[in-house]
Amino acid sequence: MDPMALLRQSFLEECDELLSALESCLHAMEEGAGDPDTVNAAFRAIHSIKGGAGAFGFTELVPYAHHLEAALDLLRSGRMRATDAPVPLFLRTADALGACVAAARAEEAAPAFPDIIAGLRVLAGGGGAADQAGPEPETPPVGAHGHRIVLTPRADLFRRLVEPPQMLQPLEAFGEPRLRCDLSGVPALDALDPALCHLRFEIELETAALREQIEDVLERCFDGDEIAILPLGAPTTAQAGSAPPAPPGPAAPPSADLSASAQPAAAFGHGGSHPSAAPEPHPRSRLAPTRTIRVDLDRVDRLMNLVGEIVITQSMLIDRSRNLPSPHGLQLTEGIEALTRQTRELQEQVMSVRAQPVKTVFQRMPRTVRDLANTLGKEARLAMRGEDTEVDKTIIEELADPLTHMIRNALDHGVERPDERLAAGKPAEGLITLAAEQRGGRIVITVSDDGRGLNREKLFAKAVSRGVMAADAKPSPAEIDMLIFHAGLSTAEAVTDVSGRGVGMDVVKQNVEALGGRIAVESEPGRGCSFALSLPLTLAVADGMVVRIGEERMILPIGSIMETLQIGNCSPAILPGGGEIVRLRGEIAPLLRLRELLGLGAPRAGGGPESIVISAETDRGEVIGIAVDEILGQQQVVVKSLEASFGPVPGASAATILGDGMVALILDVDALPALAQARARARGSSPAASRAFTINRPIQSAA
Amino acid sequence: MNDDKNQANTRSNATMRKIVTFRVDERTFGIDVADVREIKGWHSTTPLPHAPEHVRGVINLRGMILAVYDLRARIGLGTTAATAAHVILVVDVKDRVAGLLVDAVSDIIDIPASAVRSPPDVAATEQLLAGVAIVGDEVVSLLALDRAIDAGLGSSLSPSTLEAA
C-alpha cells in the first residue's frame, strides 16, 4: 500500500473518532449544554474532518463538513442562540458524514443527502453573515494569509523511510507551497553521513486553512520532528538572527529530490550550525508529543495470551517449589511470591490496555431513546452515569445489543405516555437511567426507568397459560418478576400492548450469560423497573477453587461458591428416588456428586472420599451442594475456550491449564442442576426426586 | 474440505501425494502430510464428561486446548492402552486442530494419486476412509480426517447420549 493510501486510511479511522466526539457534543447540546466548550469541541471535530477530507481528497465529505462548520460557527460567535440550534439537523449531518466515511472506506460512491445541505444552507443564510458556498470561503480566525512552516526533521529521517517531497505533497491541497531547503546544517563532504538528514525545510504556504489543519497533516508524516508553524509575514528567528549567513554547503544528494514546486534550494541565515540546535521560533508551535498510540488488537491479545502462559508457568513453579527441601524451598517460595504479585500486576496492566470505557456503547444510547421516543409519541430523557467505567473490549462489543434492547424495552413498556404520566402525578418526561460502576471484580450496569413497572398480573397469567407455573401457585412478587426472563413470556404482548420490537428479555439474558454475566430485575408497580447486569471485568482470567475428584482436578469459579463444609456437618439424606439432599445454612439443597455427574468412574459406596461439600449458588439463585474429594487450593486460572477446540461440554464452561501442564475443566455451576436432572431422568428415578433438583426454594417437607 | 482435496487429487493422475503412514493394531493408515501439524508423544489426557469412548479427552499443546481422539477406539477395536511409545498426530481438521492417538508413525511415502482407489464398501469402519492404496505388499487406508474426527462432538454429547450413558 502506498504511503498516501495508508494516510487516507488512517484519516478515515480518525473520522470515526471525530464523528463520535461530534455526536457526543451534539447530544450534550441537545440536553441543553450549549456552553462554549461544547460548541467549540464540536466545531473542532468537524473542522478536523473538513481539513483532512480536503487534504486527502475525500471531497464528498467537504460540503457537509463545511456547512456544519459554518452553522456551528454561528453558534460559536453568538450569532445564533444555543436554544435555536437545530440539533437534529446537525445530528443528521453527522450521520451523513458517517455514511460518506463508510462509503469511502468501502470505496463506493458516497450517498447524497441534498436536503441536509439545503437545510444547513438556509440556516447559514438566515443566520446572517455566514458564507454560502465554496470550498474555503470562510475567514479563518488565525493565519489570515498563510503560514510559514519550518520543518526540522530529526537526523534519522531517511532511516524512517520518509521521503520529504512525497510527504509534503498533502500540503498542496491547501495551496501552492513554496519550498526552500536550508542546507546550512550539512557538514563538509568528508564528514557527511549520507544516511542522515541534515536538511531543514522552510515552506511558505498561502492558504486560508488553519494552522491546526496543516499541523494535522504534517504530524502524520513527521512524527517526532520539529515543526513550527508561523503566520506568513512573521519574521522567523532565522531572519531575525544576528549571525551571518552560513556559507552554502555542498549540494547534498537529497536536495535533488525536491519536488517541482520547490524553489531552488537556498541557504538562509541560521543562528546555529546544527539543525536540532535551532531555537524554537514559537513556544507553542512545537507539537505536543502524542500521548496515545493505535495498537492492533491482535497484538494486545497476543500479549494477554503470553501473560496467561506466565500465570501457568508460575503456578508450575509454585508446585515444584513445594517439593524442595526447606532452606532452598523457602527462599524460592519468597521469590515466587514476589513474582506472583508482579504477574498479577502485569496482568492487570495488560487487561487495562484492553479495557475501554463503557462510554463507547453508552454514547449510542441517547440516540436510541430520542428516536424511539419520537416514534412512540413519548417523552423521555436518558441520564447516564459512570460512563468512564472500563471493561474488557470483547465485553464492550457484546454489550451494545443487550443494552439497546433493554433501553428500548424500558421506553416501550416501562415509560408511560405523557398524559398517563401526568395523571399518575409524574412529570410528563420519563427518565431512563443507564449507569455503570465497578464492584469488586465485576462491573454492574443498571438500566432503570421511572415508568409503570412490570405488570405482574399479566406475567403470572401468561406463565399459567403457558404451563410455566401452576394456577394455584403463590409465587412471591420477585419470583413473578423473574418470569420476564423466561422464554416466551418476555415478549411484548406479555407485559404491555405495545408491540413491534419483540426482543425477548430471555435473549438478553442469554447474551449476558454468554459473557459470564448475570442479570437481575427489580420492579415496583407504578414506580419503575430496574435491570442490573453484573459482568466479569475480563473473560481471560478468573479466580477459581481447585478441587479434586478421584484423579481429576477441576476448577469451581470462586464467584459462585458460598462456603465449604464437611459432608458430615450438613446431614446428607437420600430421597426415595435416589436423589440426595443436604442441609446448607438451614435450607435443603440438592447434593451433586461430581464423580457420578460427570461420569468420572463409578460412585463409591457410602460417599466415603467425597467428604467435602461446596455450597454454591447458581445464577437462578438455586443453592446446590457439590461433593468433591478434596480442596486443593485457590488460584487464578487462564480461561481457555473448549468450544473452539472441541465443542460444548456439558457441565464445563471452559478449561484451563494447571501448573503441571495438565488441563482442568472449569465447571459451569449454573448448568450443573440441569445436568443432574438429565442424569436423574436417565436413571429412571421418580419425577418427585428429580424435581428436588429444580426447586428454587427450600423444600420444607422433604427432611 | 479435506475430502475435496482428496477428490481433486484422485482426479489428477499425474500428481504424487505425500502421505504420512501410521499403524493402529496391525493396520496401516495414512493421511496427507499437509494435514499434519506435528507429531508428539503420548501425554495423559483430561477426560471430558460423558464423552464417547474414542474421545480420550483434552491436553495442553503449548497453551492451546487440544482434543485427542483414539483411532483404535474409533475403528471399534477398543480403547488404546496408551504408553509413552504411543503417538499423537496433531492434525488440521476443517477449521480445528485435533489430536489423533495412534500406535506408531511408520513413514512418509509418495503415492501416485492414480494408485488411490475408493474404499471397498464392506464395513462401517470403511466410512472413515477416503481411499485405499496398495504400496508394495501393504494396504494403506487413507483416513477421511473429517469423518474420523467427527465434528459431531456437540451432537455426540447431546442430552440423548447423556441420558443413555
Chai-1 contact restraints between the chains, C-beta under 6 A:
chainA,res_idxA,chainB,res_idxB,connection_type,confidence,min_distance_angstrom,max_distance_angstrom,comment,restraint_id
A,E309,B,G63,contact,1.0,0.0,6.0,A-B,restraint_1
A,L598,B,P49,contact,1.0,0.0,6.0,A-B,restraint_2
A,G599,B,P49,contact,1.0,0.0,6.0,A-B,restraint_3
A,G599,B,H50,contact,1.0,0.0,6.0,A-B,restraint_4
A,K640,B,I65,contact,1.0,0.0,6.0,A-B,restraint_5
A,S645,B,I65,contact,1.0,0.0,6.0,A-B,restraint_6
A,S645,B,A67,contact,1.0,0.0,6.0,A-B,restraint_7
A,F646,B,A67,contact,1.0,0.0,6.0,A-B,restraint_8
A,F646,B,L153,contact,1.0,0.0,6.0,A-B,restraint_9
A,G647,B,L153,contact,1.0,0.0,6.0,A-B,restraint_10
A,G647,B,G154,contact,1.0,0.0,6.0,A-B,restraint_11
A,P648,B,G154,contact,1.0,0.0,6.0,A-B,restraint_12
A,V649,B,L48,contact,1.0,0.0,6.0,A-B,restraint_13
A,P650,B,P49,contact,1.0,0.0,6.0,A-B,restraint_14
A,P650,B,L157,contact,1.0,0.0,6.0,A-B,restraint_15
A,G651,B,P49,contact,1.0,0.0,6.0,A-B,restraint_16
A,A655,B,I65,contact,1.0,0.0,6.0,A-B,restraint_17
A,I657,B,N60,contact,1.0,0.0,6.0,A-B,restraint_18
A,G661,B,N60,contact,1.0,0.0,6.0,A-B,restraint_19
A,V663,B,T46,contact,1.0,0.0,6.0,A-B,restraint_20
A,V663,B,V58,contact,1.0,0.0,6.0,A-B,restraint_21
A,V663,B,N60,contact,1.0,0.0,6.0,A-B,restraint_22
A,V663,B,I65,contact,1.0,0.0,6.0,A-B,restraint_23
A,A678,B,P159,contact,1.0,0.0,6.0,A-B,restraint_24
A,A678,B,L162,contact,1.0,0.0,6.0,A-B,restraint_25
A,A678,B,E163,contact,1.0,0.0,6.0,A-B,restraint_26
A,R681,B,E163,contact,1.0,0.0,6.0,A-B,restraint_27
A,A682,B,E163,contact,1.0,0.0,6.0,A-B,restraint_28
